[in-house]
Structure formats: structure tokens, C-alpha cells
Amino acid sequence: MDRVGLAAALFAEGEVERAAAAAHQAIDAAARIDSTLVASRLNTLLDAARPYETAAVEDVRTKARELAAVRPTTIAA
């Protein structure tokens, strides 16, 4: 959950590339951990990324959608 918070904070600060990198780490960790709470916190991350339309952010959204396919009730990608 720390990675999710870090990525969301970086998005809020406009550090889009750093935020996307942290978001990838958060999503990778969420995929390895069978935790509904961690996976659901990714919604916060996706909300923070909403204003940005870069390739890196779209890649984050894609990875979140892939995770949502595995855990469809926890992430609204």
C-alpha cells in the first residue's frame, strides 16, 4: 500500500513519469499479493492518474485492467 500511496502522491505533484514508475511497482506487487485491500487501493491510484494522457500512464491503466481481469470486483480500471 505504500507504493500505491507514493504513486498517487507523485501524480498529485505532477511527477507523471516517476508516478508511472511507482504505479508499475504497486501494480506488480498487488498482483503478487492476494489482498483485496491492496488491489482495491489501486482505484485511488487510477483516480490520481486520471488527468494525465501519456503513454506511460496509459500503460499503467492497461496493467490495472489486466489485474482487474483477474480480480474483477476490486479494481475499476
Number of C-alpha atoms within 10 A of each C-alpha: 15 10 20 26 18 17 30 26 15 22 26 15 11 15 13 20 16 15 28 25 15 22 31 22 16 25 23 14 16 23 19 8 11 11 11 13 11 21 24 18 17 28 18 15 28 22 13 19 25 12 12 13 10 13 11 18 23 15 14 25 22 13 18 27 16 16 20 19 13 12 15 12 11 19 22 15 18
